Amino acid sequence: MTVPAATSVRSLLQVRDLRVSYGEGASAVPAVRGVDLTLGAGQTLGIAGESGCGKSTLALALLRLLPPTARLSGEVLLDGEDVLAMRWGRLRAVRWAGASIVFQGAMHSLNAVHRVGEQIAEPLLVHGRATEGAATRRSVELLEQVGLPAGRAGAYPHELSGGQRQRVMIAMALACDPQLIVADEPTTALDVMIQAQILRLITELVTDQDIGLLMISHDLAVLAETCDRLAVMYAGRVVEEGPAQEVYDAAVHPYGRALSAAFPRIGDPSSRRSPRGLPGDPPDPLALPDGCAFRPRCPVALDACGPDEPLLREASAGRWAACVRVEREDV
């Protein structure tokens, strides 16, 4: 079931019944199970969930960056063209130019033996967007655009701080003027001050350049501050989707509420003095329970939560949740 876009802006990205598994036959591990998403130009969509819920697999699937063991089905429409059906040459042309990705852990994503300016210029040269001299000048402009001095272009990754390396990754993602940027945990391992700077930078770039941003994080507070809309994933499925601040403040799905409650609220002494976690662990993808996958951990589970897995249903205007309580008065 495709969740409709929140506004009437042009759809940049449409994900329809995306399924990803690793391996084959009875031992195949289902990582993403029928995800539907829509993102418009100039919009930001956050994807949240615990480790193992399928967030990063989803991000990599959007540009077919998964290993050969992955099996994909469904549609990933980038400006109307299905990424999953593209021939290799077309896919190579779309990466960086049509859509780019900012990976978590910039130190592991950058080439340690090449200067960062060269790495920013590389996609421009590969895609024939500039001559070598023009690409070098453009790499300096991009560094300045993300708040780094021009002189940093001659630095190696190990000579930069974590926040500076993350800015380099963002500059690389912007090099070929893509329509879509996928940011997978872009502030992982950064201190709170640098994290705030990176998030502010990303938000400003989306607004100024009218690009679409899909940001992945386990931190609902970060996504609520940065994104227009928020989708919460559990066991490979989207279980809630809606305006980011509304999902963070008043989630409809019990898992969304538990995830939100796990983060202390600034200015709320009660949340700091009585932090709430979520007992138990996410289910084994090879042994998912009948009905709602969250049922074994859900504090308000009902008999009606099984045996069928609930579908996304409209809980209110612009709000969707995969919970049987959506149909009841006690949501």
VOBA-1610 file (N, C-alpha, C; in pm, whole numbers, padded with zeros to 5 digits, always signed):
BEGIN
Met+00085-00120+00000Met+00000+00000+00000Met+00088+00124+00000Thr+00072+00212-00095Thr+00154+00332-00106Thr+00094+00445-00024Val+00175+00500+00068Val+00132+00615+00145Val+00140+00738+00058Pro+00032+00815+00042Pro+00036+00929-00047Pro+00128+01038+00004Ala+00182+01116-00089Ala+00268+01228-00051Ala+00189+01330+00028Ala+00260+01401+00116Ala+00194+01497+00203Ala+00148+01621+00129Thr+00211+01652+00019Thr+00175+01772-00056Thr+00164+01736-00203Ser+00130+01835-00284Ser+00112+01812-00426Ser+00238+01839-00507Val+00355+01850-00443Val+00478+01874-00516Val+00513+01753-00600Arg+00599+01773-00700Arg+00639+01665-00790Arg+00706+01552-00712Ser+00662+01429-00736Ser+00722+01313-00671Ser+00860+01289-00729Leu+00959+01293-00645Leu+01096+01268-00687Leu+01131+01120-00671Leu+01088+01062-00559Leu+01117+00923-00528Leu+00990+00852-00487Gln+00963+00740-00550Gln+00851+00655-00511Gln+00901+00512-00494Val+00887+00459-00375Val+00925+00321-00345Val+00797+00241-00332Arg+00783+00137-00412Arg+00659+00059-00415Arg+00688-00089-00386Asp+00634-00135-00276Asp+00643-00276-00236Asp+00786-00329-00248Leu+00882-00253-00196Leu+01022-00294-00202Leu+01048-00407-00104Arg+01107-00514-00155Arg+01142-00628-00073Arg+01287-00665-00100Val+01363-00687+00008Val+01504-00724-00004Val+01530-00841+00089Ser+01593-00943+00037Ser+01634-01057+00120Ser+01777-01093+00085Tyr+01844-01158+00179Tyr+01981-01203+00158Tyr+01984-01355+00155Gly+02037-01410+00047Gly+02040-01554+00031Gly+01922-01603-00050Glu+01908-01735-00058Glu+01803-01794-00139Glu+01734-01908-00064Gly+01615-01941-00110Gly+01542-02055-00055Gly+01497-02034+00087Ala+01489-02144+00163Ala+01438-02139+00300Ala+01529-02061+00393Ser+01657-02048+00357Ser+01752-01977+00443Ser+01762-01828+00410Ala+01684-01780+00313Ala+01688-01638+00276Ala+01641-01552+00393Val+01717-01448+00423Val+01686-01359+00535Val+01611-01237+00482Pro+01484-01217+00521Pro+01409-01101+00475Pro+01449-00976+00553Ala+01511-00879+00486Ala+01558-00758+00552Ala+01462-00641+00534Val+01400-00631+00417Val+01299-00528+00389Val+01178-00599+00333Arg+01060-00572+00392Arg+00941-00651+00359Arg+00825-00561+00316Gly+00824-00524+00189Gly+00710-00452+00136Gly+00700-00306+00179Val+00807-00231+00158Val+00810-00089+00199Val+00757+00000+00086Asp+00670+00094+00124Asp+00618+00196+00032Asp+00652+00333+00089Leu+00714+00418+00007Leu+00750+00553+00050Leu+00736+00648-00068Thr+00710+00775-00037Thr+00705+00879-00139Thr+00777+01002-00087Leu+00860+01062-00172Leu+00935+01183-00136Leu+00930+01280-00252Gly+00894+01404-00223Gly+00886+01506-00325Gly+01011+01593-00329Ala+01030+01664-00439Ala+01143+01756-00453Ala+01134+01863-00345Gly+01246+01892-00280Gly+01248+01992-00176Gly+01196+01943-00043Gln+01166+01813-00031Gln+01116+01758+00094Gln+01222+01673+00162Thr+01204+01652+00291Thr+01293+01567+00368Thr+01212+01458+00436Leu+01257+01335+00424Leu+01190+01220+00485Leu+01290+01146+00572Gly+01253+01122+00697Gly+01338+01050+00789Gly+01294+00905+00802Ile+01390+00815+00818Ile+01363+00673+00842Ile+01426+00638+00976Ala+01345+00591+01071Ala+01394+00562+01205Ala+01367+00416+01242Gly+01443+00369+01339Gly+01422+00233+01388Gly+01548+00181+01454Glu+01534+00072+01529Glu+01648+00010+01595Glu+01744-00051+01493Ser+01862-00086+01540Ser+01957-00158+01456Ser+01894-00290+01413Gly+01909-00322+01285Gly+01854-00446+01235Gly+01714-00436+01180Cys+01656-00315+01179Cys+01518-00302+01131Cys+01509-00291+00979Gly+01623-00274+00911Gly+01622-00267+00766Gly+01651-00130+00708Lys+01686-00032+00792Lys+01706+00105+00745Lys+01819+00114+00642Ser+01936+00065+00677Ser+02051+00077+00588Ser+02034-00008+00462Thr+01972-00125+00476Thr+01943-00206+00357Thr+01854-00129+00262Leu+01754-00061+00316Leu+01665+00021+00234Leu+01744+00130+00163Ala+01832+00199+00235Ala+01911+00307+00176Ala+01997+00257+00061Leu+02065+00146+00082Leu+02152+00092-00021Leu+02073+00039-00141Ala+01953-00012-00114Ala+01871-00066-00223Ala+01827+00044-00319Leu+01814+00166-00271Leu+01766+00275-00356Leu+01859+00300-00474Leu+01989+00271-00458Leu+02085+00289-00567Leu+02152+00156-00605Arg+02090+00047-00564Arg+02140-00087-00596Arg+02287-00103-00557Leu+02315-00071-00431Leu+02449-00081-00378Leu+02465-00203-00287Leu+02368-00293-00290Leu+02371-00411-00205Leu+02464-00518-00263Pro+02509-00612-00180Pro+02599-00719-00230Pro+02524-00814-00323Pro+02598-00897-00397Pro+02535-00989-00492Pro+02440-01088-00428Thr+02454-01113-00297Thr+02366-01209-00230Thr+02226-01153-00209Ala+02207-01022-00228Ala+02077-00960-00205Ala+01983-00988-00322Arg+01857-01011-00289Arg+01752-01030-00389Arg+01649-00920-00370Leu+01621-00844-00477Leu+01531-00730-00469Leu+01409-00751-00558Ser+01297-00696-00513Ser+01176-00692-00594Ser+01099-00566-00558Gly+01003-00531-00642Gly+00929-00407-00623Gly+00977-00301-00720Glu+00954-00176-00687Glu+00995-00064-00773Glu+01058+00046-00689Val+01163+00107-00743Val+01223+00228-00687Val+01224+00331-00800Leu+01124+00417-00803Leu+01109+00513-00912Leu+01177+00644-00875Leu+01285+00674-00945Leu+01356+00800-00927Leu+01317+00891-01042Asp+01238+00992-01012Asp+01185+01082-01114Asp+01115+01002-01224Gly+01042+00897-01184Gly+00962+00817-01275Gly+01033+00700-01338Glu+01164+00685-01319Glu+01241+00578-01381Glu+01280+00474-01276Asp+01255+00348-01304Asp+01276+00241-01207Asp+01425+00206-01197Val+01483+00236-01081Val+01625+00208-01058Val+01652+00057-01065Leu+01558-00024-01017Leu+01580-00168-01012Leu+01579-00231-01151Ala+01523-00161-01249Ala+01517-00215-01385Ala+01622-00155-01477Met+01704-00064-01426Met+01804+00002-01511Met+01916-00093-01552Arg+01962-00077-01675Arg+02082-00147-01719Arg+02203-00084-01650Trp+02314-00156-01645Trp+02430-00110-01570Trp+02478+00028-01613Gly+02484+00054-01743Gly+02532+00183-01792Gly+02444+00298-01744Arg+02313+00278-01749Arg+02222+00382-01704Arg+02233+00402-01553Leu+02246+00292-01478Leu+02259+00303-01333Leu+02386+00379-01296Arg+02493+00352-01366Arg+02620+00422-01340Arg+02606+00572-01363Ala+02525+00608-01464Ala+02504+00749-01494Ala+02418+00816-01388Val+02326+00740-01327Val+02235+00797-01227Val+02305+00817-01093Arg+02394+00725-01057Arg+02464+00740-00930Arg+02550+00866-00931Trp+02545+00943-00825Trp+02611+01071-00806Trp+02539+01184-00882Ala+02498+01160-01006Ala+02437+01268-01085Ala+02288+01281-01057Gly+02215+01168-01052Gly+02073+01172-01022Gly+02044+01161-00874Ala+02119+01073-00809Ala+02104+01052-00665Ala+02239+01014-00607Ser+02268+01060-00488Ser+02395+01029-00423Ser+02369+00990-00279Ile+02471+00934-00216Ile+02453+00884-00080Ile+02567+00932+00009Val+02533+00967+00132Val+02631+01003+00235Val+02633+00887+00333Phe+02742+00812+00335Phe+02752+00693+00419Phe+02786+00732+00562Gln+02750+00643+00655Gln+02793+00663+00793Gln+02940+00622+00804Gly+03013+00692+00890Gly+03154+00661+00908Gly+03238+00711+00793Ala+03258+00844+00786Ala+03328+00903+00673Ala+03471+00853+00660Met+03536+00821+00770Met+03675+00776+00764Met+03686+00647+00685His+03584+00561+00694His+03586+00435+00623His+03537+00450+00479Ser+03471+00561+00449Ser+03416+00582+00315Ser+03512+00658+00224Leu+03599+00739+00282Leu+03696+00814+00204Leu+03821+00731+00180Asn+03887+00756+00068Asn+04009+00686+00034Asn+04126+00749+00110Ala+04192+00670+00192Ala+04295+00723+00282Ala+04418+00775+00210Val+04441+00732+00084Val+04566+00770+00016Val+04544+00877-00090His+04425+00934-00095His+04397+01044-00189His+04353+01168-00112Arg+04396+01283-00160Arg+04355+01409-00098Arg+04205+01428-00118Val+04142+01497-00023Val+03995+01506-00027Val+03948+01587-00148Gly+04027+01685-00191Gly+03988+01761-00308Gly+03979+01674-00433Glu+04073+01579-00444Glu+04071+01486-00557Glu+03947+01396-00553Gln+03908+01358-00432Gln+03793+01269-00418Gln+03662+01341-00449Ile+03655+01469-00417Ile+03536+01547-00451Ile+03528+01569-00602Ala+03645+01587-00664Ala+03649+01612-00809Ala+03620+01486-00890Glu+03644+01369-00832Glu+03632+01244-00907Glu+03495+01223-00973Pro+03382+01239-00901Pro+03253+01218-00969Pro+03229+01317-01083Leu+03282+01437-01072Leu+03269+01534-01181Leu+03342+01486-01306Leu+03460+01428-01286Leu+03538+01378-01399Leu+03477+01251-01457Val+03431+01161-01370Val+03372+01035-01416Val+03248+01060-01501His+03168+01158-01459His+03044+01187-01530His+03061+01292-01639Gly+03185+01333-01664Gly+03210+01427-01772Gly+03149+01564-01749Arg+03136+01602-01623Arg+03074+01731-01591Arg+03174+01846-01598Ala+03304+01816-01598Ala+03403+01923-01596Ala+03538+01870-01642Thr+03623+01961-01690Thr+03761+01926-01718Thr+03835+01913-01585Glu+03957+01864-01590Glu+04032+01844-01466Glu+04051+01975-01389Gly+04083+02081-01459Gly+04102+02209-01393Gly+03972+02262-01334Ala+03863+02250-01411Ala+03733+02298-01362Ala+03685+02214-01244Ala+03713+02083-01248Ala+03673+01997-01138Ala+03748+02033-01010Thr+03875+02068-01025Thr+03954+02110-00908Thr+03896+02238-00849Arg+03862+02332-00934Arg+03804+02458-00883Arg+03668+02433-00819Arg+03590+02344-00881Arg+03457+02313-00826Arg+03468+02245-00690Ser+03570+02159-00672Ser+03587+02091-00543Ser+03616+02193-00432Val+03692+02297-00466Val+03720+02402-00368Val+03592+02478-00334Glu+03511+02508-00436Glu+03383+02577-00413Glu+03292+02495-00324Leu+03289+02364-00345Leu+03203+02277-00267Leu+03249+02270-00122Leu+03380+02266-00101Leu+03432+02267+00035Leu+03390+02394+00108Glu+03400+02507+00040Glu+03359+02633+00102Glu+03209+02634+00126Gln+03134+02569+00037Gln+02989+02564+00053Gln+02949+02488+00179Val+03027+02386+00214Val+02994+02309+00335Val+03072+02358+00456Gly+03133+02475+00445Gly+03194+02539+00561Gly+03337+02502+00590Leu+03411+02455+00489Leu+03552+02425+00508Leu+03638+02520+00425Pro+03754+02561+00475Pro+03841+02651+00398Pro+03897+02581+00275Ala+03928+02659+00172Ala+03977+02604+00045Ala+04103+02521+00064Gly+04187+02560+00160Gly+04313+02490+00183Gly+04296+02345+00223Arg+04178+02308+00274Arg+04154+02170+00315Arg+04147+02074+00197Ala+04135+02126+00075Ala+04129+02040-00043Ala+04257+01956-00057Gly+04369+02006-00007Gly+04495+01934-00017Gly+04521+01840+00099Ala+04426+01826+00188Ala+04446+01740+00306Ala+04406+01596+00276Tyr+04468+01504+00350Tyr+04428+01364+00347Tyr+04321+01343+00455Pro+04236+01242+00441Pro+04127+01222+00538Pro+04172+01217+00684His+04288+01153+00710His+04332+01140+00849His+04374+01274+00910Glu+04392+01375+00825Glu+04432+01507+00875Glu+04312+01594+00912Leu+04192+01541+00894Leu+04070+01615+00923Leu+04000+01557+01044Ser+03923+01640+01112Ser+03843+01592+01224Ser+03723+01515+01171Gly+03650+01448+01262Gly+03532+01372+01222Gly+03427+01458+01155Gly+03404+01577+01211Gly+03305+01667+01152Gly+03348+01718+01015Gln+03479+01745+01000Gln+03529+01791+00871Gln+03519+01682+00764Arg+03548+01557+00803Arg+03534+01447+00708Arg+03389+01429+00665Gln+03298+01447+00758Gln+03157+01434+00723Gln+03115+01545+00626Arg+03171+01663+00643Arg+03144+01774+00549Arg+03199+01742+00410Val+03314+01675+00406Val+03371+01634+00278Val+03276+01536+00208Met+03221+01442+00285Met+03126+01346+00227Met+03004+01417+00169Ile+02957+01521+00238Ile+02841+01596+00188Ile+02879+01672+00062Ala+03000+01729+00060Ala+03047+01799-00060Ala+03054+01703-00179Met+03102+01582-00157Met+03107+01482-00264Met+02967+01450-00314Ala+02873+01437-00220Ala+02735+01404-00258Ala+02671+01514-00342Leu+02715+01639-00322Leu+02658+01752-00395Leu+02729+01781-00527Ala+02841+01715-00552Ala+02928+01754-00663Ala+02857+01759-00798Cys+02774+01660-00828Cys+02710+01652-00960Cys+02566+01703-00959Asp+02532+01783-00859Asp+02399+01843-00849Asp+02287+01739-00858Pro+02287+01638-00769Pro+02183+01535-00774Pro+02047+01590-00730Gln+01942+01520-00771Gln+01808+01557-00727Gln+01778+01501-00588Leu+01843+01389-00555Leu+01815+01318-00430Leu+01944+01287-00358Ile+01943+01310-00225Ile+02055+01268-00141Ile+02001+01173-00035Val+02066+01060-00021Val+02035+00963+00084Val+02144+00973+00189Ala+02108+01007+00311Ala+02206+01023+00419Ala+02183+00912+00522Asp+02277+00819+00529Asp+02266+00704+00620Asp+02345+00733+00746Glu+02274+00766+00853Glu+02337+00798+00982Glu+02451+00899+00964Pro+02423+01018+00908Pro+02532+01111+00875Pro+02600+01173+00996Thr+02543+01159+01115Thr+02605+01221+01233Thr+02655+01118+01333Thr+02667+00992+01289Thr+02718+00887+01377Thr+02857+00922+01428Ala+02878+00904+01557Ala+03009+00922+01623Ala+03054+01068+01631Leu+02968+01163+01598Leu+03003+01304+01611Leu+02952+01356+01745Asp+03028+01451+01805Asp+02979+01510+01929Asp+02859+01600+01899Val+02787+01637+02004Val+02658+01704+01984Val+02672+01838+01915Met+02781+01910+01939Met+02800+02040+01875Met+02821+02023+01724Ile+02908+01930+01686Ile+02933+01906+01544Ile+02809+01847+01478Gln+02739+01760+01551Gln+02615+01702+01498Gln+02516+01812+01462Ala+02500+01909+01550Ala+02407+02019+01525Ala+02449+02098+01401Gln+02580+02120+01385Gln+02629+02194+01268Gln+02600+02118+01139Ile+02625+01986+01140Ile+02602+01905+01020Ile+02454+01903+00984Leu+02368+01887+01084Leu+02225+01883+01058Leu+02175+02016+01003Arg+02226+02126+01058Arg+02187+02259+01009Arg+02235+02277+00865Leu+02355+02231+00836Leu+02410+02241+00701Leu+02323+02163+00602Ile+02289+02040+00636Ile+02208+01958+00547Ile+02072+02022+00521Thr+02010+02073+00626Thr+01879+02136+00612Thr+01884+02257+00521Glu+01987+02338+00537Glu+02002+02458+00453Glu+02025+02421+00307Leu+02103+02317+00283Leu+02131+02275+00146Leu+02005+02225+00076Val+01922+02151+00148Val+01797+02102+00091Val+01708+02219+00052Thr+01699+02318+00140Thr+01614+02434+00113Thr+01669+02517-00003Asp+01800+02543-00001Asp+01859+02630-00102Asp+01860+02567-00242Gln+01880+02435-00249Gln+01896+02370-00378Gln+01773+02290-00422Asp+01668+02288-00341Asp+01542+02222-00377Asp+01564+02076-00413Ile+01646+02007-00334Ile+01668+01865-00356Ile+01586+01784-00256Gly+01569+01657-00283Gly+01503+01568-00189Gly+01606+01503-00100Leu+01572+01485+00027Leu+01664+01424+00123Leu+01593+01311+00196Leu+01653+01194+00194Leu+01608+01082+00274Leu+01715+01056+00378Met+01682+01079+00505Met+01781+01067+00612Met+01746+00950+00703Ile+01845+00868+00732Ile+01826+00749+00815Ile+01897+00767+00948Ser+01829+00732+01056Ser+01887+00744+01189Ser+01808+00659+01288His+01872+00622+01397His+01800+00556+01505His+01743+00659+01602Asp+01781+00786+01583Asp+01748+00894+01676Asp+01627+00973+01626Leu+01510+00950+01686Leu+01390+01021+01645Leu+01402+01171+01665Ala+01472+01213+01771Ala+01484+01355+01800Ala+01557+01427+01686Val+01662+01366+01634Val+01737+01424+01522Val+01648+01436+01400Leu+01572+01330+01369Leu+01487+01332+01251Leu+01370+01429+01266Ala+01316+01440+01386Ala+01205+01533+01409Ala+01250+01676+01388Glu+01376+01705+01421Glu+01429+01840+01406Glu+01463+01871+01261Thr+01500+01769+01184Thr+01555+01789+01050Thr+01454+01766+00939Cys+01362+01672+00956Cys+01280+01623+00846Cys+01135+01675+00850Asp+01074+01678+00731Asp+00932+01713+00721Asp+00845+01598+00768Arg+00878+01477+00719Arg+00800+01359+00753Arg+00892+01250+00805Leu+00831+01156+00877Leu+00910+01052+00943Leu+00841+00918+00926Ala+00917+00817+00885Ala+00869+00679+00876Ala+00945+00594+00976Val+00873+00518+01056Val+00933+00431+01157Val+00930+00288+01106Met+01047+00222+01107Met+01056+00084+01058Met+01075-00014+01174Tyr+01015-00132+01157Tyr+01035-00240+01254Tyr+01029-00372+01178Ala+01127-00457+01199Ala+01132-00588+01136Ala+01113-00580+00986Gly+01177-00480+00923Gly+01177-00470+00779Gly+01057-00402+00717Arg+00964-00352+00799Arg+00844-00287+00747Arg+00831-00147+00804Val+00760-00059+00733Val+00721+00071+00788Val+00595+00048+00871Val+00603+00082+01000Val+00489+00062+01089Val+00418+00193+01123Glu+00483+00306+01092Glu+00417+00436+01113Glu+00482+00539+01022Glu+00400+00632+00972Glu+00450+00739+00885Glu+00362+00861+00902Gly+00424+00979+00909Gly+00348+01102+00925Gly+00439+01221+00942Pro+00383+01340+00968Pro+00466+01457+00996Pro+00565+01429+01108Ala+00690+01465+01088Ala+00797+01422+01178Ala+00773+01462+01323Gln+00739+01587+01346Gln+00722+01632+01484Gln+00602+01564+01550Glu+00498+01539+01473Glu+00380+01472+01529Glu+00413+01327+01567Val+00487+01258+01483Val+00524+01120+01513Val+00613+01116+01637Tyr+00704+01213+01648Tyr+00793+01217+01763Tyr+00719+01250+01892Asp+00628+01346+01885Asp+00557+01390+02005Asp+00442+01297+02044Ala+00374+01238+01946Ala+00255+01159+01976Ala+00242+01046+01874Ala+00334+00950+01880Ala+00330+00837+01788Ala+00202+00757+01808Val+00149+00704+01698Val+00028+00622+01702Val+00062+00477+01732His+00164+00424+01665His+00203+00284+01684His+00277+00268+01817Pro+00250+00162+01893Pro+00319+00141+02022Pro+00470+00138+02009Tyr+00522+00087+01898Tyr+00667+00087+01880Tyr+00720+00229+01862Gly+00649+00311+01785Gly+00689+00450+01769Gly+00690+00523+01902Arg+00590+00496+01987Arg+00585+00559+02119Arg+00703+00515+02204Ala+00735+00384+02201Ala+00846+00333+02280Ala+00979+00391+02233Leu+00995+00403+02101Leu+01118+00457+02045Leu+01135+00603+02084Ser+01026+00679+02078Ser+01031+00819+02115Ser+01060+00837+02263Ala+01000+00752+02347Ala+01018+00764+02492Ala+01158+00727+02537Ala+01234+00659+02451Ala+01369+00617+02489Ala+01468+00733+02490Phe+01428+00851+02435Phe+01517+00966+02428Phe+01472+01073+02526Pro+01560+01117+02618Pro+01524+01224+02711Pro+01488+01352+02636Arg+01391+01426+02687Arg+01351+01553+02626Arg+01419+01668+02700Ile+01479+01759+02624Ile+01541+01876+02684Ile+01434+01960+02751Gly+01457+01997+02876Gly+01360+02078+02949Gly+01254+01997+03020Asp+01261+01863+03010Asp+01163+01777+03075Asp+01236+01692+03179Pro+01238+01738+03307Pro+01312+01666+03411Pro+01265+01522+03429Ser+01135+01496+03409Ser+01082+01362+03433Ser+01143+01260+03337Ser+01166+01301+03212Ser+01223+01206+03116Ser+01369+01180+03146Arg+01437+01277+03207Arg+01578+01260+03241Arg+01594+01171+03364Arg+01504+01189+03462Arg+01515+01114+03587Arg+01458+00974+03576Ser+01368+00952+03481Ser+01306+00821+03464Ser+01313+00777+03318Pro+01434+00752+03269Pro+01446+00711+03128Pro+01376+00577+03105Arg+01314+00565+02990Arg+01240+00444+02957Arg+01303+00377+02836Gly+01331+00252+02849Gly+01382+00175+02738Gly+01274+00084+02684Leu+01313-00003+02594Leu+01220-00098+02534Leu+01273-00237+02563Pro+01205-00315+02646Pro+01256-00448+02680Pro+01255-00543+02560Gly+01340-00644+02570Gly+01345-00743+02464Gly+01429-00699+02345Asp+01432-00782+02244Asp+01511-00757+02124Asp+01423-00768+02000Pro+01464-00703+01891Pro+01390-00721+01765Pro+01387-00868+01727Pro+01285-00912+01655Pro+01272-01055+01622Pro+01376-01101+01522Asp+01406-01229+01526Asp+01492-01293+01427Asp+01418-01291+01294Pro+01478-01232+01188Pro+01408-01226+01058Pro+01366-01362+01004Leu+01436-01468+01047Leu+01402-01603+01001Leu+01295-01669+01087Ala+01254-01602+01194Ala+01153-01660+01284Ala+01056-01551+01330Leu+00999-01480+01234Leu+00907-01373+01269Leu+00779-01431+01329Pro+00724-01367+01432Pro+00600-01418+01491Pro+00482-01399+01398Asp+00376-01476+01420Asp+00253-01456+01345Asp+00193-01321+01381Gly+00123-01262+01286Gly+00058-01134+01312Gly+00158-01021+01318Cys+00136-00926+01406Cys+00223-00810+01421Cys+00359-00853+01474Ala+00466-00816+01405Ala+00600-00855+01446Ala+00639-00794+01580Phe+00576-00683+01617Phe+00608-00616+01744Phe+00531-00675+01861Arg+00436-00762+01835Arg+00347-00812+01940Arg+00419-00869+02062Pro+00527-00949+02048Pro+00592-01005+02167Pro+00651-00900+02260Arg+00679-00780+02211Arg+00738-00674+02294Arg+00637-00564+02327Cys+00519-00574+02271Cys+00422-00465+02282Cys+00352-00466+02418Pro+00353-00352+02491Pro+00288-00347+02622Pro+00136-00341+02615Val+00080-00318+02497Val-00066-00306+02484Val-00120-00403+02379Ala-00051-00517+02361Ala-00093-00613+02260Ala-00231-00669+02290Leu-00305-00702+02184Leu-00439-00759+02194Leu-00441-00894+02124Asp-00543-00971+02152Asp-00559-01098+02079Asp-00573-01072+01929Ala-00629-00957+01895Ala-00651-00922+01755Ala-00521-00890+01681Cys-00410-00881+01752Cys-00281-00850+01687Cys-00228-00968+01606Gly-00291-01081+01614Gly-00256-01197+01533Gly-00384-01261+01484Pro-00379-01348+01386Pro-00259-01402+01321Pro-00212-01323+01200Asp-00292-01226+01151Asp-00256-01153+01029Asp-00174-01029+01063Glu-00071-01003+00982Glu+00012-00885+01004Glu-00065-00761+00960Pro-00078-00661+01048Pro-00157-00542+01012Pro-00093-00461+00901Leu-00176-00404+00815Leu-00131-00317+00708Leu-00134-00172+00754Leu-00062-00086+00681Leu-00069+00057+00711Leu-00211+00107+00685Arg-00266+00174+00784Arg-00399+00233+00770Arg-00392+00379+00811Glu-00479+00460+00756Glu-00481+00602+00789Glu-00536+00622+00929Ala-00453+00673+01018Ala-00495+00698+01156Ala-00561+00833+01172Ser-00514+00931+01095Ser-00572+01065+01092Ser-00515+01132+00967Ala-00551+01256+00944Ala-00504+01325+00823Ala-00351+01326+00819Gly-00295+01261+00718Gly-00150+01260+00701Gly-00077+01164+00792Arg-00149+01085+00871Arg-00086+00991+00964Arg-00126+00849+00929Trp-00026+00758+00924Trp-00050+00619+00890Trp+00018+00530+00992Ala-00047+00418+01026Ala+00012+00324+01121Ala-00035+00183+01091Ala+00054+00085+01114Ala+00021-00056+01095Ala-00007-00116+01232Cys-00126-00090+01283Cys-00165-00135+01417Cys-00316-00156+01419Val-00360-00267+01479Val-00504-00293+01484Val-00578-00187+01565Arg-00507-00120+01654Arg-00571-00018+01736Arg-00610+00107+01655Val-00556+00120+01535Val-00593+00232+01449Val-00743+00227+01420Glu-00799+00107+01414Glu-00941+00092+01385Glu-01028+00103+01508Arg-00965+00122+01624Arg-01039+00128+01750Arg-01032+00268+01808Glu-01109+00293+01908Glu-01112+00425+01971Glu-00997+00443+02068Asp-00930+00333+02107Asp-00825+00342+02211Asp-00685+00345+02150Val-00672+00412+02033Val-00539+00423+01970Val-00444+00493+02065
//
